[in-house]
Amino acid sequence: MSKPQTLDAVSAPKENTRGRVIVASLIGTTIEFYDFYVYATAAVLVFPALFFPNAGGTTALLSSFAIFGVAFIARPLGSIVFGHFGDRVGRKGTLVASLLTMGVATFLIGALPTALVPGWIFWAPALLVVMRFLQGLALGGEWSGAALLATENAPEGKRAIWGTFPQLGAPIGFILANALFLGLSFGLTSAQFSAWGWRIPFLLSAIMVIVGLYVRLKLVETPAFQKVIDQGEVSKLPVGRVFSSSWRPLILGTFVMLATYVLFYLMTTFTLSYGTAPATIEAAKAKATAAGKPMDAASIDAWVAGLGYSRNDFLIMLIIGVLFFGVFTLVSGPLAEKYGRRKTLLWVTCGIIVFGLFFVPLFGAGMVGVMTLLIIGFTLMGLTFGPMGALLPELFPTNVRYTGSAISYNMASILGAAVAPFIAVALWQTAGGSPVLVGVYLSVMAVLTLIALLIMKETRDLDYTSNVS
């Protein structure tokens, strides 16, 4: 006859199942990257005209990219705020808060009046800056929490594999965002898309946020952090402790992530800008006239050539490329588990250096060359991004892991992503419409990552559950 269960046994929290961890970590980063891709796509396609109507073509685009970069400036602050609560209160509650903040900010972007509305020429871009700041604040805590949720629940010897679960949200979010934009552009006229169609992807994010919140509220605390609580090792001021005890991993983690970020935003934001820019001055004039804004002398002087693809055609090419991003994100987990994080990333980073030098030959080889560039670039993206879900958290002790991994990840976002589209456009102009300097820029950033990888030690076999600072 079995013994009756005690109250403690009945009320004891269950472990997070593999399915629950996968869904909770994956859906959070899917929503996160969906939200950011929605803005990145809109920043190229519609925001320059809607929020900066009095600026010239290139100036409006750069202004849109500048607001795009505001979120990356906010991310280190978000890493400190959410990292503090993630290391003080726990992973679960912090992840719920970051997701809710991200979702509300994205929804409100979809409801903003544009600068074309009388009286909103100043307030529209100002409020867009505020919403982007909130998005960045939330993202500062989202990724590291999702990575810890996956890796701190992973079986022994599976951290790199489980760490790819949140990473897979990046390509999924990209595909969802751009497929939706693509569908809207096919179903709506240009006037309808510019008037109200661009709002739909932002407003629809509310549905995914509700689903994500439902899954995350069912989680229990990770075993690693629960052990920190049980041992009384919770840090009172995680940011202070991580800077005093783990400053070296902070620096190394930032530069290890640098090439990943530069590649990521060049392959998405810059390629879309370059691919859809008119190939000749005549085409640029015709495009501007069709949009009701004939080019003046200043616009002609600032004009730079691109590839001349239609928006829809290039979005389709991007989506095809991102499929390789997703596949090789999954491939990277077993590779990093078998050969180690450091060795895997050393080889991939060397590949990124070489890839940067082939920007011009591939971009200049017609559609086959462009598609080859996108496939190779996104393949490298998957191979470098996938292992980061395990590597960055492994650099830090458990009681400051949320804060440490978040700060490294988001400092890299400033150095590698906030300025990448801006620098790329400037280099594009400097080279007279050629992406040659953009490719060199990518290679140089990858060399910095290579140096950081050569300095750091392998993290695969480090104790992940009992080390504290």
C-alpha positions as CSV (number, residue, x, y, z in Angstrom):
1,M,0.0,0.0,0.0
2,S,1.5,3.3,-1.0
3,K,2.1,6.0,1.5
4,P,-0.1,9.1,1.3
5,Q,1.7,12.1,-0.2
6,T,2.7,14.9,2.2
7,L,1.8,18.5,1.6
8,D,5.4,19.2,0.7
9,A,5.4,16.5,-1.9
10,V,2.1,17.7,-3.4
11,S,3.1,21.3,-3.6
12,A,6.7,20.7,-4.7
13,P,7.4,22.4,-8.1
14,K,7.8,20.2,-11.1
15,E,10.8,20.3,-13.2
16,N,10.7,22.2,-16.5
17,T,10.2,19.6,-19.2
18,R,12.3,19.7,-22.4
19,G,9.3,20.7,-24.5
20,R,8.4,23.5,-22.1
21,V,12.0,24.8,-22.1
22,I,12.2,24.7,-25.9
23,V,8.9,26.5,-26.4
24,A,9.5,29.1,-23.7
25,S,13.1,30.0,-24.8
26,L,12.3,29.7,-28.5
27,I,9.1,31.8,-28.5
28,G,10.6,34.6,-26.5
29,T,13.5,35.1,-29.0
30,T,11.2,34.6,-31.9
31,I,9.0,37.4,-30.7
32,E,12.1,39.5,-29.9
33,F,13.6,39.1,-33.3
34,Y,10.3,39.4,-35.0
35,D,9.8,42.7,-33.3
36,F,13.3,43.9,-34.3
37,Y,13.1,42.7,-37.8
38,V,9.7,44.3,-38.3
39,Y,11.3,47.6,-37.4
40,A,14.5,47.0,-39.4
41,T,12.4,46.2,-42.5
42,A,10.2,49.2,-42.0
43,A,13.3,51.4,-41.4
44,V,14.4,50.7,-44.9
45,L,11.0,50.5,-46.7
46,V,8.6,53.1,-45.2
47,F,9.9,55.0,-42.2
48,P,12.2,57.4,-44.0
49,A,9.2,58.8,-45.9
50,L,6.7,58.6,-43.1
51,F,8.7,59.9,-40.2
52,F,11.3,62.2,-42.0
53,P,9.3,63.6,-45.0
54,N,11.3,66.8,-45.2
55,A,14.7,65.1,-45.5
56,G,16.4,63.9,-48.7
57,G,16.5,60.2,-49.6
58,T,19.9,59.3,-48.1
59,T,19.4,61.7,-45.1
60,A,16.0,60.2,-44.3
61,L,17.4,56.7,-44.5
62,L,20.3,57.5,-42.2
63,S,17.8,59.2,-39.8
64,S,15.7,56.1,-39.8
65,F,18.8,54.0,-39.1
66,A,19.8,56.4,-36.3
67,I,16.5,55.6,-34.5
68,F,17.1,51.9,-35.3
69,G,20.3,52.3,-33.3
70,V,18.6,53.9,-30.3
71,A,17.5,50.4,-29.2
72,F,21.0,49.2,-29.1
73,I,22.1,52.1,-27.0
74,A,19.3,51.1,-24.5
75,R,20.3,47.5,-24.4
76,P,23.2,47.7,-22.0
77,L,21.0,49.6,-19.6
78,G,18.4,46.9,-20.0
79,S,21.1,44.2,-19.4
80,I,21.9,45.9,-16.1
81,V,18.2,46.4,-15.0
82,F,16.9,42.9,-16.1
83,G,20.2,41.3,-15.2
84,H,19.9,42.6,-11.7
85,F,16.5,41.1,-11.2
86,G,17.4,37.9,-13.1
87,D,20.3,37.3,-10.7
88,R,18.4,38.6,-7.6
89,V,14.8,37.4,-8.1
90,G,15.1,34.6,-10.7
91,R,15.0,33.8,-14.4
92,K,11.3,33.2,-14.7
93,G,9.8,36.5,-13.5
94,T,12.5,38.6,-15.3
95,L,11.7,36.8,-18.6
96,V,8.0,37.6,-18.2
97,A,8.7,41.3,-17.6
98,S,11.1,41.6,-20.5
99,L,8.7,40.0,-22.9
100,L,5.8,42.2,-21.8
101,T,7.9,45.4,-22.2
102,M,9.0,44.4,-25.7
103,G,5.4,43.5,-26.8
104,V,3.8,46.7,-25.5
105,A,6.5,48.9,-27.1
106,T,6.2,47.1,-30.5
107,F,2.4,47.3,-30.4
108,L,2.5,51.1,-29.7
109,I,4.8,51.7,-32.7
110,G,2.1,50.3,-34.9
111,A,-0.4,52.8,-33.4
112,L,1.8,55.9,-33.7
113,P,0.8,58.8,-35.9
114,T,3.4,59.6,-38.6
115,A,5.1,62.9,-39.3
116,L,2.7,63.4,-42.2
117,V,-0.1,64.1,-39.8
118,P,-0.4,67.8,-39.1
119,G,1.1,68.8,-35.8
120,W,3.1,65.6,-35.5
121,I,6.3,66.5,-37.5
122,F,8.3,66.6,-34.2
123,W,6.3,64.3,-31.9
124,A,6.0,61.4,-34.3
125,P,9.8,60.7,-34.6
126,A,10.2,61.6,-30.9
127,L,7.7,59.0,-29.8
128,L,9.3,56.5,-32.2
129,V,12.6,57.1,-30.4
130,V,10.9,56.4,-27.0
131,M,9.3,53.1,-28.2
132,R,12.6,52.0,-29.7
133,F,14.3,52.8,-26.4
134,L,11.8,50.6,-24.6
135,Q,12.3,47.8,-27.2
136,G,16.0,48.0,-26.6
137,L,15.6,48.0,-22.8
138,A,13.5,44.8,-23.0
139,L,15.9,43.1,-25.4
140,G,18.7,43.9,-23.0
141,G,17.3,41.3,-20.7
142,E,15.5,39.0,-23.0
143,W,18.2,37.1,-24.8
144,S,20.3,36.2,-21.8
145,G,17.3,35.0,-19.8
146,A,16.2,32.8,-22.7
147,A,19.7,31.4,-23.0
148,L,19.9,30.7,-19.3
149,L,16.5,29.1,-19.3
150,A,17.7,26.6,-22.0
151,T,21.3,26.0,-20.8
152,E,20.5,25.8,-17.0
153,N,17.9,23.2,-17.7
154,A,20.1,21.2,-20.2
155,P,21.2,17.6,-19.4
156,E,25.0,17.2,-18.9
157,G,26.9,17.4,-22.1
158,K,24.0,19.0,-24.0
159,R,24.3,22.7,-23.2
160,A,25.5,23.8,-26.6
161,I,22.6,21.8,-28.2
162,W,20.0,23.2,-25.9
163,G,21.6,26.6,-26.2
164,T,20.6,26.7,-29.9
165,F,16.8,26.7,-28.9
166,P,16.7,30.4,-28.2
167,Q,19.1,31.1,-31.1
168,L,16.7,29.5,-33.5
169,G,14.2,32.3,-32.7
170,A,16.3,34.7,-34.8
171,P,15.7,33.1,-38.2
172,I,12.2,32.2,-37.3
173,G,11.4,35.7,-36.3
174,F,13.0,37.1,-39.4
175,I,11.0,34.8,-41.7
176,L,7.7,35.6,-39.9
177,A,8.3,39.4,-40.1
178,N,9.5,39.5,-43.7
179,A,7.0,37.0,-45.0
180,L,4.2,39.1,-43.5
181,F,5.7,42.3,-45.0
182,L,5.9,40.4,-48.3
183,G,2.3,39.2,-48.1
184,L,1.1,42.7,-47.4
185,S,3.1,44.2,-50.2
186,F,1.6,41.7,-52.7
187,G,-1.9,42.2,-51.3
188,L,-1.9,46.0,-51.0
189,T,-1.0,48.8,-53.3
190,S,2.0,51.0,-52.5
191,A,-0.3,53.7,-51.3
192,Q,-2.2,51.4,-48.9
193,F,1.0,49.8,-47.6
194,S,2.5,53.3,-46.8
195,A,-0.8,54.6,-45.4
196,W,-1.7,51.7,-43.0
197,G,-0.4,48.3,-44.1
198,W,3.0,48.7,-42.5
199,R,1.2,48.9,-39.1
200,I,-0.2,45.4,-39.2
201,P,3.1,43.5,-38.4
202,F,3.6,45.7,-35.3
203,L,0.0,45.3,-34.1
204,L,0.0,41.5,-34.7
205,S,2.9,41.1,-32.3
206,A,0.4,41.3,-29.4
207,I,-0.8,37.8,-30.3
208,M,2.6,36.2,-30.0
209,V,3.3,38.1,-26.8
210,I,0.1,36.6,-25.2
211,V,1.2,33.1,-26.3
212,G,4.7,33.7,-24.9
213,L,3.5,35.0,-21.6
214,Y,1.2,31.9,-21.2
215,V,4.1,29.5,-21.7
216,R,6.5,31.4,-19.5
217,L,4.1,31.7,-16.6
218,K,4.1,27.9,-16.4
219,L,7.8,27.7,-15.9
220,V,9.6,26.9,-12.6
221,E,12.9,28.3,-11.6
222,T,16.0,26.8,-13.2
223,P,17.9,24.2,-11.1
224,A,21.2,26.2,-11.3
225,F,19.6,29.4,-9.9
226,Q,17.5,27.4,-7.3
227,K,20.8,26.0,-6.0
228,V,22.2,29.5,-5.6
229,I,19.1,30.4,-3.6
230,D,19.4,27.3,-1.4
231,Q,23.0,28.0,-0.7
232,G,22.4,31.6,0.2
233,E,24.7,32.8,-2.6
234,V,22.4,35.3,-4.3
235,S,24.3,38.5,-5.1
236,K,23.0,41.7,-3.6
237,L,24.4,43.8,-6.4
238,P,25.1,41.6,-9.4
239,V,26.4,44.4,-11.7
240,G,29.0,45.5,-9.1
241,R,30.1,41.9,-8.5
242,V,30.4,41.0,-12.2
243,F,32.5,44.0,-12.9
244,S,34.8,43.4,-9.9
245,S,35.1,39.6,-10.3
246,S,34.5,38.9,-14.0
247,W,35.7,41.9,-15.9
248,R,37.9,39.8,-18.1
249,P,35.0,37.6,-19.3
250,L,33.0,40.7,-19.9
251,I,35.5,42.1,-22.4
252,L,36.2,38.8,-24.1
253,G,32.5,37.9,-24.4
254,T,31.8,41.3,-26.0
255,F,34.5,40.9,-28.6
256,V,33.7,37.2,-29.2
257,M,30.2,38.3,-30.2
258,L,31.3,41.3,-32.3
259,A,31.7,39.6,-35.7
260,T,28.4,37.8,-35.2
261,Y,26.5,41.1,-34.8
262,V,28.2,42.9,-37.7
263,L,27.5,39.9,-40.0
264,F,24.0,39.7,-38.8
265,Y,23.0,43.3,-39.5
266,L,24.9,43.6,-42.8
267,M,23.2,40.5,-44.1
268,T,19.8,41.8,-43.2
269,T,19.5,45.6,-43.1
270,F,22.4,46.6,-45.4
271,T,21.8,44.0,-48.1
272,L,18.1,45.0,-48.3
273,S,19.1,48.7,-48.6
274,Y,21.8,47.9,-51.2
275,G,19.7,45.3,-53.1
276,T,16.7,47.5,-53.5
277,A,18.5,50.8,-54.2
278,P,18.1,52.0,-57.9
279,A,21.0,50.8,-60.1
280,T,21.2,54.0,-62.2
281,I,20.5,57.7,-61.6
282,E,17.7,57.5,-64.2
283,A,16.1,54.7,-62.2
284,A,16.5,56.7,-59.0
285,K,14.8,59.7,-60.5
286,A,11.9,57.6,-61.9
287,K,11.5,55.9,-58.5
288,A,11.4,59.3,-56.7
289,T,9.0,60.7,-59.2
290,A,6.6,57.7,-58.8
291,A,6.7,58.2,-55.1
292,G,5.6,61.9,-55.6
293,K,9.0,63.3,-54.5
294,P,11.1,64.2,-57.6
295,M,14.8,64.3,-56.8
296,D,16.3,67.8,-56.3
297,A,20.0,68.6,-56.8
298,A,20.9,67.7,-53.2
299,S,19.2,64.3,-53.5
300,I,21.1,63.6,-56.8
301,D,24.4,64.5,-55.2
302,A,23.7,62.2,-52.3
303,W,22.4,59.3,-54.4
304,V,24.4,56.0,-54.5
305,A,23.8,53.1,-56.8
306,G,22.5,49.7,-55.7
307,L,21.4,46.6,-57.4
308,G,17.9,47.7,-58.5
309,Y,15.9,44.7,-57.4
310,S,12.3,45.2,-56.4
311,R,11.4,45.1,-52.8
312,N,9.4,41.9,-53.1
313,D,12.1,40.0,-55.1
314,F,14.8,40.9,-52.6
315,L,12.7,39.9,-49.6
316,I,12.1,36.5,-51.2
317,M,15.8,36.1,-51.7
318,L,16.5,37.1,-48.0
319,I,13.9,34.6,-46.8
320,I,15.6,31.8,-48.8
321,G,19.0,32.8,-47.3
322,V,17.6,32.8,-43.7
323,L,16.4,29.2,-44.1
324,F,20.1,28.4,-44.2
325,F,20.6,30.5,-41.1
326,G,18.0,28.3,-39.3
327,V,19.4,25.0,-40.5
328,F,23.0,25.8,-39.6
329,T,22.0,27.2,-36.2
330,L,20.8,23.7,-35.4
331,V,24.0,22.2,-36.9
332,S,26.2,24.4,-34.8
333,G,25.0,22.9,-31.5
334,P,26.4,19.3,-32.0
335,L,29.6,20.8,-33.6
336,A,30.2,23.0,-30.5
337,E,29.4,20.1,-28.2
338,K,31.8,17.7,-30.0
339,Y,34.7,20.0,-30.9
340,G,34.2,22.7,-28.2
341,R,32.9,26.2,-28.5
342,R,36.2,27.9,-29.0
343,K,37.5,25.6,-31.8
344,T,34.2,25.7,-33.7
345,L,34.0,29.5,-33.6
346,L,37.7,29.9,-34.5
347,W,37.0,28.1,-37.8
348,V,33.8,29.9,-38.5
349,T,35.3,33.4,-37.7
350,C,38.1,32.6,-40.2
351,G,35.3,31.9,-42.7
352,I,33.7,35.3,-42.0
353,I,37.0,37.1,-42.6
354,V,37.3,35.5,-46.0
355,F,33.6,36.1,-46.8
356,G,34.0,39.8,-46.2
357,L,36.6,40.0,-49.0
358,F,34.2,38.5,-51.5
359,F,31.4,41.0,-51.1
360,V,32.1,42.8,-54.4
361,P,32.7,39.7,-56.6
362,L,29.4,38.1,-55.4
363,F,27.3,41.2,-55.4
364,G,28.5,41.9,-58.9
365,A,27.7,38.5,-60.3
366,G,24.0,38.9,-61.0
367,M,21.2,37.2,-59.2
368,V,23.1,33.9,-58.9
369,G,26.0,35.7,-57.2
370,V,23.7,37.7,-54.9
371,M,21.9,34.5,-53.9
372,T,25.2,32.8,-53.3
373,L,26.3,35.6,-51.1
374,L,23.1,35.5,-49.0
375,I,23.3,31.7,-48.6
376,I,27.0,31.7,-47.6
377,G,26.5,34.7,-45.3
378,F,23.5,33.3,-43.5
379,T,25.2,29.9,-43.3
380,L,28.1,31.5,-41.4
381,M,25.5,33.4,-39.4
382,G,24.0,30.2,-38.1
383,L,27.3,28.6,-37.4
384,T,28.5,31.6,-35.4
385,F,25.3,32.6,-33.6
386,G,24.2,29.1,-32.5
387,P,27.1,28.4,-30.0
388,M,26.7,31.8,-28.4
389,G,23.7,30.6,-26.5
390,A,26.0,28.3,-24.4
391,L,29.3,30.1,-24.7
392,L,28.4,33.5,-23.2
393,P,26.6,32.2,-20.2
394,E,29.4,29.7,-19.5
395,L,31.9,32.6,-19.1
396,F,30.2,33.7,-15.9
397,P,29.5,32.2,-12.4
398,T,25.9,31.3,-11.7
399,N,25.0,34.1,-9.3
400,V,26.0,36.8,-11.9
401,R,25.4,34.8,-15.0
402,Y,22.3,36.7,-16.1
403,T,24.0,40.1,-15.7
404,G,27.3,39.1,-17.1
405,S,26.1,37.4,-20.3
406,A,23.5,40.2,-20.8
407,I,26.1,42.9,-20.6
408,S,28.6,41.2,-23.0
409,Y,25.8,40.4,-25.5
410,N,24.5,43.9,-25.5
411,M,27.8,45.8,-25.4
412,A,28.6,43.8,-28.6
413,S,25.3,45.0,-30.0
414,I,26.5,48.6,-29.7
415,L,29.9,47.9,-31.2
416,G,28.6,45.5,-33.9
417,A,25.0,46.3,-34.6
418,A,24.0,49.8,-33.6
419,V,26.5,51.4,-35.8
420,A,26.8,48.7,-38.5
421,P,24.0,49.9,-40.8
422,F,25.1,53.5,-40.4
423,I,28.8,52.7,-41.1
424,A,27.8,50.5,-44.0
425,V,25.8,53.2,-45.7
426,A,28.7,55.7,-45.2
427,L,31.2,53.3,-46.6
428,W,28.9,52.5,-49.5
429,Q,28.7,56.3,-50.3
430,T,32.5,56.7,-49.9
431,A,33.2,53.9,-52.4
432,G,30.9,55.4,-55.0
433,G,28.1,52.8,-54.8
434,S,30.4,49.8,-54.3
435,P,30.1,47.5,-51.2
436,V,33.9,46.8,-51.3
437,L,34.6,48.8,-48.1
438,V,31.6,47.2,-46.4
439,G,33.1,43.8,-46.9
440,V,36.5,45.0,-45.6
441,Y,34.7,46.4,-42.5
442,L,33.2,43.0,-41.8
443,S,36.6,41.3,-42.2
444,V,38.2,43.7,-39.8
445,M,35.6,43.2,-37.1
446,A,35.9,39.4,-37.5
447,V,39.7,39.8,-36.9
448,L,38.9,41.4,-33.6
449,T,36.7,38.4,-32.7
450,L,39.4,36.0,-33.8
451,I,41.8,37.6,-31.4
452,A,39.3,37.4,-28.5
453,L,38.8,33.7,-29.3
454,L,42.5,33.0,-29.3
455,I,42.8,34.6,-25.9
456,M,39.9,32.9,-24.2
457,K,39.9,29.3,-22.8
458,E,37.5,26.5,-23.8
459,T,34.2,26.6,-21.7
460,R,32.6,23.3,-22.6
461,D,33.8,21.3,-19.5
462,L,33.4,24.1,-16.9
463,D,31.2,23.5,-13.8
464,Y,27.9,25.1,-14.7
465,T,25.9,24.6,-11.5
466,S,28.0,25.1,-8.4
467,N,30.4,27.9,-9.3
468,V,29.7,31.3,-7.8
469,S,31.6,34.5,-7.6
